[in-house]
Amino acid sequence: MFTGIIQSIGRIVAKSQTPAGARLMIDLGELASQVTAGGSVATNGVCLSAVSFSGSVVGFDVVYETLSRTNLGRLSPGDVVNLEPAMRMSDRIEGHFVLGHVDTTCRITRLEDEGTGKRLTLEVDDPAVSQYIVPKGSVALDGVSLTVASVKGDSFSVALIPTTLENTTLPTKSVGAVLNLETDILVKAVVYRRQQVSESDASLKAALERSGFLG
């Protein structure tokens, strides 16, 4: 589990194909000392397990499904990524609960200066995910915990404060850039439960109608 508070920015050193997908070699810098074999690191918001070590360069295997569902498949040597090691029991949750399981991608459609920060407007690539994005709720964009400023259809906006601009890769993005999107697990749980209750009520009503209790 993660919090969406980026600890470091890494750089892709190499990318090679494997039978199951690809292996990314990422220079984690000082963060490498905190990672052990099999340890989890959120890379642009995707939970990856460390499989090899060479100084500060750590290797991560990425399966085909993850490559196709996220923007990791678009990465090339030299690209930078947001990094966050897995949360420890003693850590404070200063962002929100982030699982590292990306729902879909989204694209920047508008980028505006807003005081000392910026406002991003994005469009969700999978419309089915839009139901989990609510005003003042949380999302993780490339692993960064952000508050939703507004929602309109399959589009939403977020505000980036100076600290976010200084410590993440988001200020390097431009209109058209593809970002990983993970919606809030708490919102997803509520929506899922409501759908189950609705389906249960519909089944009960149908059974009563078949039995003649309802006209």
Phi, psi and omega in degrees: 000151183226177182240350182083011175259108186291131182264335184196162173247125180255169180232134178290122180266320181204156177219125181227152181279143175233166179303329183263351183162256181208158172245127177258127173258117187237130174279109182272353183064220182295338181296337183301329181292343180266356186253133177245168180303127182085354180290154184261138175225126175284118182246109191052035177086000181259126179288116179236149179256135181287131182238343179209156184222137173212090187065233180272359180267123183241139180262140179228132176269136181234124182281164184302320181300317179293321179298324182276331183275337186239181178272006179295330178293343181269352185287148178225159176308134182102338179290152179254151182223151174282140182231139172212122176288161180300145181291142175261160183301331183274354184284149173276147177266097184262349176251252173207174181292115178241125184269340184085014178252096185291133180281317183191187174249165175218161185238138178288123179253342180206142181223119185231143170285140181218091185065234177270002180242199179220159174239129177253134170249133186227153176244131183283133181286329177249104184303334181296338181278342185300331182295343181266001180256117184233148178303135181071004174276183183249148170221160172245121178250115187050036177088357183267123178288122182223154177264134180287124180275319181204157180225135176214105182063234179266013178246151176209164180230153177223154177255138178252119179276164182307321180299319178295320179294328183278334191242009179225176178274355186302324180292349178275353184274150179232175179303133182099346180295144181259124180242148174285140181235122169240122179275170186290124180299330180292320177294317180298321180295319179294314180298316180298316181295318179297321179294321178296316180297318180298317179294322179295318178297320180294321179294320179296316179298318180296320180294319179294323178294319179295328181275355178087006180281338177237139180278000000 
